[in-house]
Amino acid sequence: MNYEPLMRRAIELALRGTGYVSPNPRVGAIIIDDDGNIIAEGWHKSYGGPHAEVEAINMANLASFENYTLIVTMEPCNFYGKTPPCTDLIIDKKFKKVVVGALDPNPKVNGQGVDKLKSAEIEVITGVLEQECQNLNRFFAKYIIHKKPYILLKIAQTIDGNIALKNGQSKWITCEESRLKVQELRTEVDAVLVGKNTILMDNPFLTVRDYDAPNPKKVILDAELTLPLDLNIFKNPERESTILFCSKPASKSRKANTLSLAGIKIEPITNNEFGFLNLNDVLTILAEKYNIASMMVEGGSQVFTSFIKESLVDEFHIFIAPKILGAGLQTFGHLMIPSINKATELDVKNIEKTGTDFYVTAKISDK
């Protein structure tokens, strides 16, 4: 039987958990009979809630599954976490076959769930649409293995590489369709990060618009706590979801205390070798303390430059408007690159039109 169409359906189901299950993985499951008919479907709906396999089994509501096949985007878990092991339930229900998209990257599982099912004499097929299933949970994989959030760098720039005029004006470089795509990207990540200059120039809320989805957490870098208290980011009703990183001396100031009393999370950290807030420390704290598995960095130039310097970017999402500003504010600052052959090379994954703009997705080249 060709399981790929059914696995694609399972991936569609898994995507319904976007914004609700992190830092857990997005997982979809389908139960079929011997003729390939879908009997039940399920997906992981909320962090700490029943897994996709359990949702599908409950929907089917059968006493035994001896003649049925379970199709799942990720290998069933084999350990007690917030819920019991799915492998035990699958074995108990006597499934004939389990079809798996990708192995669980969690070292606690990674192949052990499959082995347990095989030991119970259940036929297991792995690697069906494996790359697509791995991509579905690339955020989770980095979070669970490296204890750092997966980083998307979102850039809106002109064709000559400027993100704003010299005076900082940037509304609107890109078209409405590009801005809508950015809103969609915000629904997919746990947090968005910006530097103080972007906050000062744009006075953003950093919320999701035009989509019915939870707002990401907001992360601000302001080493000396110079941002005024009357900005939108500090007046937002969801202030408890705002995390502000500053220097240790600034964290002891009256302003820090005022912000903390208002619900803003103040996180003091040290500087790196370049004299800026240590981004590695920022990412570690976000992952370990706030369970942030993915984050979109939205600006500005100094922040973009720092993330490149410290090799912290996993994906680039670049919106290029067919406009020329000339001597504007460049996307990246001084990267101290000594020669052309030392330039940061990108591996472009996709280019598409968004309205009048070009939308480029890329990763750092492995060369």
Sine and cosine of phi, psi and omega as CSV:
sin_phi,cos_phi,sin_psi,cos_psi,sin_omega,cos_omega
0.00,0.00,0.62,-0.79,0.07,-1.00
-1.00,0.06,0.94,-0.34,-0.07,-1.00
-1.00,0.00,-0.08,1.00,-0.09,-1.00
-0.88,0.47,-0.72,0.70,0.03,-1.00
-0.86,0.51,-0.61,0.79,0.01,-1.00
-0.94,0.33,-0.59,0.81,0.04,-1.00
-0.93,0.37,-0.57,0.82,0.07,-1.00
-0.89,0.46,-0.62,0.78,0.06,-1.00
-0.90,0.43,-0.65,0.76,0.02,-1.00
-0.89,0.45,-0.60,0.80,0.06,-1.00
-0.91,0.42,-0.66,0.75,0.06,-1.00
-0.85,0.53,-0.67,0.74,0.03,-1.00
-0.90,0.43,-0.68,0.73,-0.02,-1.00
-0.85,0.52,-0.62,0.78,-0.04,-1.00
-0.89,0.46,-0.35,0.94,0.03,-1.00
-0.91,0.41,-0.30,0.95,0.02,-1.00
-1.00,0.08,-0.02,1.00,-0.03,-1.00
-0.86,0.52,0.79,-0.61,0.01,-1.00
1.00,0.01,-0.13,0.99,-0.09,-1.00
-0.85,-0.52,-0.35,0.94,-0.14,-0.99
-0.95,-0.32,-0.28,0.96,-0.05,-1.00
-0.87,0.50,0.59,-0.81,0.15,0.99
-1.00,0.09,0.17,0.98,0.12,-0.99
-0.95,0.31,0.31,-0.95,0.03,-1.00
-0.97,0.23,0.37,-0.93,0.13,-0.99
-1.00,0.04,0.82,-0.57,-0.08,-1.00
-0.68,-0.74,0.66,-0.75,0.09,-1.00
-0.84,-0.54,0.50,-0.87,-0.03,-1.00
-0.62,-0.78,0.56,-0.83,0.02,-1.00
-0.70,-0.72,0.63,-0.78,0.10,-1.00
-0.92,-0.39,0.79,-0.61,0.01,-1.00
-0.83,-0.56,0.38,-0.93,0.09,-1.00
-1.00,-0.03,-0.10,-1.00,-0.06,-1.00
-0.90,0.44,-0.38,0.92,-0.01,-1.00
-1.00,-0.03,0.03,1.00,0.01,-1.00
1.00,0.08,0.14,0.99,0.04,-1.00
-0.97,0.24,0.69,-0.73,0.02,-1.00
-0.97,0.22,0.84,-0.54,-0.01,-1.00
-1.00,-0.10,-0.59,0.81,-0.05,-1.00
-0.35,-0.94,0.40,-0.92,0.04,-1.00
-0.72,-0.70,0.42,-0.91,0.04,-1.00
-0.34,-0.94,0.35,-0.94,0.09,-1.00
-0.50,-0.87,0.37,-0.93,0.03,-1.00
-0.95,0.30,0.90,-0.44,-0.18,-0.98
-0.99,-0.16,-0.45,0.89,-0.06,-1.00
-0.43,-0.90,0.51,-0.86,0.02,-1.00
-0.86,0.50,0.82,-0.57,-0.02,-1.00
1.00,0.07,-0.11,0.99,-0.01,-1.00
-1.00,0.07,0.00,-1.00,0.00,-1.00
-0.84,0.54,0.60,-0.80,0.03,-1.00
-0.96,0.27,0.24,-0.97,-0.08,-1.00
-0.84,0.54,-0.66,0.75,-0.02,-1.00
-0.87,0.49,-0.67,0.74,0.00,-1.00
-0.91,0.41,-0.67,0.74,0.02,-1.00
-0.86,0.51,-0.68,0.73,-0.01,-1.00
-0.93,0.38,-0.68,0.74,0.00,-1.00
-0.89,0.46,-0.67,0.74,0.02,-1.00
-0.91,0.42,-0.61,0.79,0.01,-1.00
-0.92,0.40,-0.63,0.78,-0.01,-1.00
-0.92,0.40,-0.63,0.78,0.07,-1.00
0.81,0.59,0.77,0.64,0.04,-1.00
-0.94,-0.34,0.47,-0.88,0.01,-1.00
-0.96,0.29,-0.60,0.80,-0.03,-1.00
-0.61,-0.79,0.49,-0.87,-0.03,-1.00
-0.86,-0.52,0.54,0.84,-0.09,-1.00
-0.86,0.51,-0.49,0.87,-0.04,-1.00
-0.94,-0.33,0.41,0.91,-0.09,-1.00
-0.84,-0.55,0.40,-0.91,0.02,-1.00
-0.89,-0.46,0.69,-0.72,0.06,-1.00
-0.98,-0.21,0.80,-0.60,0.06,-1.00
-0.93,-0.38,0.82,-0.57,-0.09,-1.00
-0.64,-0.77,0.65,-0.76,-0.09,-1.00
-0.93,0.36,-0.47,0.88,0.01,-1.00
-0.76,-0.65,0.59,-0.81,0.04,-1.00
-0.73,0.69,0.77,-0.64,0.04,-1.00
-0.87,0.50,0.61,-0.79,-0.03,-1.00
-0.96,0.28,0.43,-0.90,-0.04,-1.00
-0.80,-0.60,0.37,0.93,-0.02,-1.00
-0.65,-0.76,0.31,-0.95,0.04,-1.00
-0.99,0.14,0.86,-0.52,0.13,-0.99
-0.84,-0.54,-0.84,-0.54,0.11,-0.99
-0.97,0.24,-0.29,0.96,0.04,-1.00
-0.72,-0.70,0.30,-0.95,0.03,-1.00
-0.92,0.39,0.26,-0.96,0.00,-1.00
-0.89,0.46,0.75,-0.67,0.04,-1.00
-0.94,0.35,-0.50,0.87,0.01,-1.00
-0.86,0.51,-0.65,0.76,-0.01,-1.00
-0.89,0.46,-0.67,0.75,0.00,-1.00
-0.92,0.40,-0.67,0.74,-0.01,-1.00
-0.89,0.46,-0.67,0.74,0.04,-1.00
-0.91,0.40,-0.68,0.73,-0.01,-1.00
-0.89,0.45,-0.57,0.82,-0.01,-1.00
-0.99,0.13,-0.08,1.00,0.11,-0.99
0.89,0.45,0.69,0.73,0.08,-1.00
-0.87,0.49,0.59,-0.81,0.02,-1.00
-0.98,0.20,-0.62,0.79,-0.11,-0.99
-0.52,-0.86,0.53,-0.85,0.10,-0.99
-0.78,-0.63,0.80,-0.61,0.02,-1.00
-0.94,-0.34,0.84,-0.54,-0.12,-0.99
-0.92,-0.40,0.69,-0.72,0.08,-1.00
-0.97,0.25,-0.88,0.48,-0.04,-1.00
-0.68,-0.73,0.50,-0.87,0.11,-0.99
-0.93,0.37,0.47,-0.88,0.04,-1.00
-0.95,0.31,0.83,-0.55,0.01,-1.00
-0.94,0.34,-0.24,0.97,0.03,-1.00
-0.88,0.48,0.85,-0.52,0.00,-1.00
-0.83,0.56,-0.38,0.92,0.03,-1.00
-0.94,0.35,-0.33,0.94,-0.05,-1.00
-0.90,-0.44,-0.97,0.24,0.04,-1.00
0.33,0.94,0.96,0.27,0.04,-1.00
0.99,-0.11,-0.39,0.92,-0.05,-1.00
-0.95,0.32,-0.53,0.85,0.05,-1.00
-0.91,0.42,-0.68,0.74,0.05,-1.00
-0.89,0.45,-0.71,0.71,0.00,-1.00
-0.86,0.50,-0.64,0.77,-0.01,-1.00
-0.91,0.41,-0.64,0.77,0.03,-1.00
-0.91,0.41,-0.67,0.74,0.02,-1.00
-0.90,0.43,-0.60,0.80,0.02,-1.00
-0.90,0.44,-0.44,0.90,0.04,-1.00
-1.00,0.02,0.21,0.98,0.05,-1.00
0.91,0.43,0.54,0.84,0.15,-0.99
-0.99,-0.11,0.76,-0.65,0.04,-1.00
-0.94,0.35,0.74,-0.67,-0.01,-1.00
-0.81,-0.58,0.78,-0.62,0.11,-0.99
-0.92,-0.39,0.79,-0.61,-0.03,-1.00
-0.88,-0.47,0.26,-0.97,0.13,-0.99
0.99,0.17,0.34,0.94,0.04,-1.00
-0.99,0.14,0.89,-0.46,-0.12,-0.99
0.79,0.62,0.72,0.70,-0.12,-0.99
-0.85,0.52,-0.72,0.69,-0.04,-1.00
-0.89,0.46,-0.68,0.73,0.02,-1.00
-0.89,0.46,-0.64,0.77,0.00,-1.00
-0.94,0.33,-0.58,0.81,0.08,-1.00
-0.92,0.40,-0.67,0.74,0.01,-1.00
-0.89,0.46,-0.58,0.82,0.03,-1.00
-0.82,0.57,-0.57,0.82,-0.07,-1.00
-0.84,-0.54,0.59,0.81,0.04,-1.00
-0.91,0.41,-0.51,0.86,0.06,-1.00
-0.90,0.44,-0.75,0.66,-0.02,-1.00
-0.87,0.49,-0.64,0.77,-0.05,-1.00
-0.88,0.48,-0.72,0.69,0.00,-1.00
-0.92,0.40,-0.67,0.75,-0.02,-1.00
-0.88,0.47,-0.71,0.70,-0.11,-0.99
-0.98,0.21,-0.45,0.89,-0.03,-1.00
-1.00,-0.04,-0.71,0.71,-0.12,-0.99
-0.97,-0.26,-0.09,1.00,0.00,-1.00
0.84,0.54,0.62,0.79,0.06,-1.00
-0.66,-0.75,0.50,-0.87,0.08,-1.00
-0.96,0.29,0.50,-0.87,0.09,-1.00
-0.97,0.26,0.76,-0.65,-0.15,-0.99
-0.95,-0.32,0.84,-0.55,0.16,-0.99
-0.97,-0.25,0.80,-0.60,0.08,-1.00
-0.99,-0.16,0.92,-0.39,-0.02,-1.00
-0.98,-0.19,0.84,-0.55,-0.04,-1.00
-0.81,-0.59,0.73,-0.68,0.15,-0.99
-0.88,-0.47,0.92,-0.38,-0.13,-0.99
-0.62,-0.78,0.24,-0.97,0.10,-0.99
-0.99,0.15,0.16,-0.99,-0.02,-1.00
-0.93,0.37,-0.33,0.94,0.06,-1.00
-0.99,-0.14,0.33,0.95,0.20,-0.98
0.99,0.17,0.51,0.86,0.05,-1.00
-0.92,-0.40,0.62,-0.78,0.04,-1.00
-0.98,-0.20,-0.11,0.99,0.00,-1.00
-0.17,-0.98,0.20,-0.98,0.19,-0.98
-0.95,0.32,0.17,-0.98,0.01,-1.00
-0.86,0.51,-0.51,0.86,0.00,-1.00
-0.99,0.13,0.03,1.00,0.05,-1.00
1.00,-0.09,-0.14,0.99,-0.02,-1.00
-0.91,0.41,0.79,-0.61,-0.06,-1.00
-0.70,-0.72,-0.06,1.00,-0.02,-1.00
-1.00,-0.05,0.83,-0.56,-0.23,0.97
-0.90,-0.44,0.84,-0.54,0.05,-1.00
-0.95,0.32,-0.71,0.71,-0.04,-1.00
-0.99,-0.14,0.23,-0.97,-0.08,-1.00
-0.99,0.11,0.12,-0.99,-0.05,-1.00
-0.88,0.48,-0.62,0.78,0.00,-1.00
-0.90,0.44,-0.62,0.79,0.04,-1.00
-0.92,0.39,-0.66,0.75,0.00,-1.00
-0.91,0.41,-0.55,0.83,0.07,-1.00
-0.92,0.39,-0.62,0.78,0.05,-1.00
-0.89,0.45,-0.60,0.80,0.05,-1.00
-0.89,0.46,-0.64,0.76,0.05,-1.00
-0.88,0.47,-0.64,0.77,0.05,-1.00
-0.89,0.46,-0.67,0.74,0.03,-1.00
-0.88,0.47,-0.60,0.80,0.02,-1.00
-0.89,0.46,-0.51,0.86,0.01,-1.00
-0.94,0.34,-0.30,0.95,-0.10,-1.00
-1.00,-0.08,-0.22,0.98,-0.06,-1.00
-0.93,-0.38,0.33,-0.95,0.00,-1.00
-0.99,0.16,-0.44,0.90,-0.09,-1.00
-0.45,-0.89,0.39,-0.92,0.18,-0.98
-0.85,-0.53,0.56,-0.83,-0.03,-1.00
-0.82,-0.58,0.67,-0.74,0.09,-1.00
-0.62,-0.78,0.38,-0.93,0.09,-1.00
-1.00,0.01,0.15,-0.99,-0.07,-1.00
-0.90,0.43,-0.56,0.83,-0.03,-1.00
-0.91,0.43,-0.62,0.78,0.05,-1.00
-0.91,0.42,-0.64,0.77,0.04,-1.00
-0.88,0.47,-0.70,0.72,-0.03,-1.00
-0.90,0.43,-0.69,0.73,-0.08,-1.00
-0.97,0.24,-0.65,0.76,-0.13,-0.99
-0.98,-0.18,-0.38,0.93,-0.06,-1.00
0.74,0.68,0.81,0.59,-0.11,-0.99
-0.99,0.15,0.29,-0.96,0.17,-0.99
-1.00,-0.06,-0.44,0.90,-0.03,-1.00
0.86,0.51,0.62,0.79,0.03,-1.00
-0.96,-0.28,0.13,-0.99,0.06,-1.00
-1.00,0.00,0.80,-0.60,0.09,-1.00
-0.89,-0.46,0.46,-0.89,0.09,-1.00
0.95,0.33,0.05,1.00,0.04,-1.00
-0.72,-0.70,0.60,-0.80,0.06,-1.00
-1.00,0.04,1.00,0.05,-0.07,-1.00
-0.43,-0.90,0.40,-0.92,0.03,-1.00
-0.90,0.44,0.51,-0.86,0.08,-1.00
-0.97,0.23,0.63,-0.78,0.08,-1.00
-0.95,0.31,0.34,-0.94,0.15,-0.99
-0.91,0.41,0.44,-0.90,-0.03,-1.00
-0.93,-0.37,0.80,-0.60,-0.04,-1.00
-0.88,-0.47,0.80,-0.60,-0.05,-1.00
-0.86,-0.52,0.68,-0.74,0.12,-0.99
-0.96,-0.28,0.91,-0.40,0.01,-1.00
-0.55,-0.83,1.00,0.08,-0.17,-0.99
-0.81,0.59,-0.69,0.72,-0.09,-1.00
-0.97,-0.25,0.19,0.98,0.00,-1.00
0.79,0.62,0.83,0.56,-0.01,-1.00
-1.00,-0.09,-0.13,0.99,-0.04,-1.00
-0.92,0.38,0.70,-0.71,0.06,-1.00
-0.89,0.45,0.46,-0.89,-0.06,-1.00
-0.98,0.17,-0.19,0.98,-0.07,-1.00
-1.00,-0.08,0.24,0.97,0.00,-1.00
-0.96,0.26,0.39,-0.92,-0.03,-1.00
-0.85,0.53,-0.63,0.78,-0.06,-1.00
-0.87,0.49,-0.47,0.88,-0.01,-1.00
-1.00,-0.06,-0.23,0.97,0.02,-1.00
-0.99,-0.14,-0.08,1.00,-0.03,-1.00
-0.86,0.51,0.70,-0.71,0.03,-1.00
-0.86,0.52,-0.42,0.91,0.00,-1.00
-1.00,-0.08,0.70,0.72,-0.05,-1.00
-0.87,0.50,-0.48,0.88,-0.02,-1.00
-0.90,0.44,-0.30,0.95,0.00,-1.00
-0.99,-0.12,0.21,0.98,0.03,-1.00
-0.97,-0.22,0.79,-0.61,-0.03,-1.00
-0.87,-0.49,0.84,-0.55,-0.07,-1.00
-0.91,-0.42,0.84,-0.54,0.04,-1.00
-0.99,-0.16,0.74,-0.68,-0.01,-1.00
-0.57,-0.82,0.06,-1.00,0.05,-1.00
-0.95,0.31,0.32,-0.95,0.00,-1.00
-0.90,0.44,-0.66,0.75,0.06,-1.00
-0.88,0.47,-0.66,0.75,-0.02,-1.00
-0.91,0.42,-0.49,0.87,-0.03,-1.00
-0.93,0.37,-0.24,0.97,-0.01,-1.00
-0.99,-0.17,0.10,0.99,-0.06,-1.00
-0.99,0.17,0.22,-0.97,0.04,-1.00
-0.89,0.45,-0.62,0.79,0.00,-1.00
-0.89,0.45,-0.66,0.75,0.03,-1.00
-0.87,0.49,-0.65,0.76,0.01,-1.00
-0.91,0.41,-0.65,0.76,0.02,-1.00
-0.88,0.47,-0.71,0.70,0.01,-1.00
-0.90,0.44,-0.66,0.75,0.01,-1.00
-0.89,0.45,-0.66,0.75,0.03,-1.00
-0.91,0.42,-0.46,0.89,0.02,-1.00
-0.99,0.16,-0.10,1.00,0.04,-1.00
0.94,-0.33,-0.14,0.99,0.01,-1.00
-0.94,0.33,0.70,-0.71,0.04,-1.00
-1.00,0.09,0.88,-0.48,0.00,-1.00
-0.99,-0.16,0.83,-0.56,-0.01,-1.00
-0.84,-0.54,0.96,-0.28,0.02,-1.00
-0.99,0.15,0.72,-0.70,0.05,-1.00
-0.62,-0.79,0.18,-0.98,-0.01,-1.00
-1.00,-0.03,0.17,-0.99,0.04,-1.00
-1.00,0.06,0.36,-0.93,0.09,-1.00
-1.00,-0.04,-0.15,-0.99,-0.05,-1.00
-0.92,0.39,-0.31,0.95,0.00,-1.00
-1.00,-0.04,0.01,1.00,0.03,-1.00
1.00,0.04,0.14,0.99,0.04,-1.00
-0.95,-0.31,0.20,-0.98,0.04,-1.00
-0.84,0.55,0.68,-0.73,-0.07,-1.00
-0.95,0.32,0.96,-0.29,-0.08,-1.00
-0.93,0.37,-0.52,0.86,0.06,-1.00
-0.88,0.47,-0.63,0.77,0.06,-1.00
-0.92,0.40,-0.64,0.77,0.04,-1.00
-0.84,0.54,-0.75,0.67,-0.06,-1.00
-0.93,0.38,-0.61,0.79,0.02,-1.00
-0.89,0.45,-0.72,0.70,0.00,-1.00
-0.89,0.45,-0.68,0.73,-0.01,-1.00
-0.88,0.47,-0.64,0.77,-0.01,-1.00
-0.96,0.28,-0.76,0.65,-0.15,-0.99
-0.98,0.19,-0.57,0.82,-0.08,-1.00
-1.00,-0.09,-0.54,0.84,-0.10,-0.99
-0.91,-0.42,0.08,1.00,0.04,-1.00
0.83,0.56,0.60,0.80,0.03,-1.00
-1.00,0.02,0.90,-0.44,-0.05,-1.00
-0.99,-0.15,-0.27,0.96,0.00,-1.00
-0.51,-0.86,0.54,-0.84,-0.03,-1.00
-0.48,-0.87,0.65,-0.76,0.07,-1.00
-0.97,-0.26,0.84,-0.55,0.03,-1.00
-1.00,0.00,0.86,-0.52,-0.15,-0.99
-0.93,-0.37,0.09,1.00,0.08,-1.00
0.69,-0.72,0.14,-0.99,0.03,1.00
-0.98,-0.22,-0.53,-0.85,-0.12,-0.99
-0.85,0.53,-0.72,0.70,-0.02,-1.00
-0.89,0.45,-0.63,0.78,0.02,-1.00
-0.93,0.36,-0.72,0.70,0.06,-1.00
-0.82,0.58,-0.73,0.69,-0.04,-1.00
-0.88,0.48,-0.68,0.73,-0.01,-1.00
-0.90,0.43,-0.65,0.76,0.02,-1.00
-0.91,0.41,-0.58,0.81,0.05,-1.00
-0.94,0.35,-0.71,0.70,-0.01,-1.00
-0.84,0.55,-0.62,0.79,-0.08,-1.00
-1.00,-0.08,0.16,0.99,0.08,-1.00
0.81,0.59,0.78,0.62,-0.08,-1.00
-0.93,-0.37,0.09,1.00,-0.08,-1.00
-1.00,-0.07,0.77,-0.64,0.06,-1.00
-1.00,-0.09,-0.59,0.81,-0.01,-1.00
-0.59,-0.81,0.55,-0.84,0.13,-0.99
-0.95,-0.32,0.71,-0.70,0.12,-0.99
-0.82,-0.57,0.98,-0.20,-0.18,-0.98
-0.91,-0.42,0.85,-0.53,0.05,-1.00
-0.97,-0.25,0.88,-0.48,-0.11,-0.99
-0.92,-0.39,0.90,-0.44,0.02,-1.00
-1.00,0.00,0.63,-0.77,0.02,-1.00
-0.97,0.24,0.89,0.45,-0.02,-1.00
-0.73,-0.69,0.46,-0.89,0.03,-1.00
-0.84,-0.55,0.82,-0.57,0.04,-1.00
-0.97,-0.26,-0.36,0.93,-0.07,-1.00
0.98,0.22,-0.84,-0.54,-0.07,-1.00
-0.99,0.13,0.97,0.23,0.04,-1.00
-0.95,-0.31,-0.36,-0.93,0.06,-1.00
-1.00,-0.01,0.91,-0.41,-0.07,-1.00
-0.94,0.34,0.47,-0.88,0.01,-1.00
-0.85,0.53,-0.71,0.71,-0.01,-1.00
-0.87,-0.49,0.57,-0.82,0.07,-1.00
-1.00,0.01,-0.48,-0.88,-0.09,-1.00
-0.97,0.26,0.91,-0.42,0.00,-1.00
-0.99,-0.15,0.03,1.00,0.05,-1.00
0.84,0.54,0.67,0.74,0.02,-1.00
-1.00,0.05,0.88,-0.48,-0.13,-0.99
-0.98,0.20,-0.40,0.91,-0.05,-1.00
-0.41,-0.91,0.31,-0.95,-0.05,-1.00
-0.84,0.54,-0.64,0.77,-0.05,-1.00
-0.95,0.30,-0.06,1.00,0.08,-1.00
-0.98,-0.21,0.07,1.00,-0.01,-1.00
-0.89,0.45,0.50,-0.86,0.09,-1.00
-0.95,0.31,0.89,-0.46,-0.02,-1.00
-0.99,-0.15,0.65,-0.76,0.01,-1.00
-0.95,-0.32,0.58,-0.82,0.12,-0.99
-0.98,-0.21,0.97,-0.24,-0.06,-1.00
-0.96,0.29,0.82,-0.57,-0.02,-1.00
-1.00,-0.08,-0.54,0.84,-0.04,-1.00
-0.31,-0.95,0.57,-0.82,0.12,-0.99
-0.74,-0.68,0.78,-0.62,0.03,-1.00
-0.59,-0.81,0.29,-0.96,0.07,-1.00
-1.00,0.02,0.70,-0.71,0.20,-0.98
-0.84,-0.54,0.99,-0.16,-0.11,-0.99
0.89,0.45,-0.82,-0.58,0.02,-1.00
-1.00,0.03,-0.09,1.00,-0.08,-1.00
-0.99,-0.11,0.16,-0.99,0.18,-0.98
-0.94,-0.34,0.71,-0.70,0.01,-1.00
-0.92,-0.38,0.91,-0.42,-0.07,-1.00
-0.92,-0.39,0.79,-0.61,0.14,-0.99
-0.93,-0.37,0.66,-0.75,-0.09,-1.00
-0.42,-0.91,0.25,-0.97,0.11,-0.99
-0.76,-0.65,0.28,-0.96,0.09,-1.00
-0.90,0.43,0.73,-0.68,-0.01,-1.00
-0.91,0.41,0.58,-0.82,0.03,-1.00
-0.99,0.14,-0.11,0.99,-0.05,-1.00
-0.89,0.45,0.00,0.00,0.00,0.00
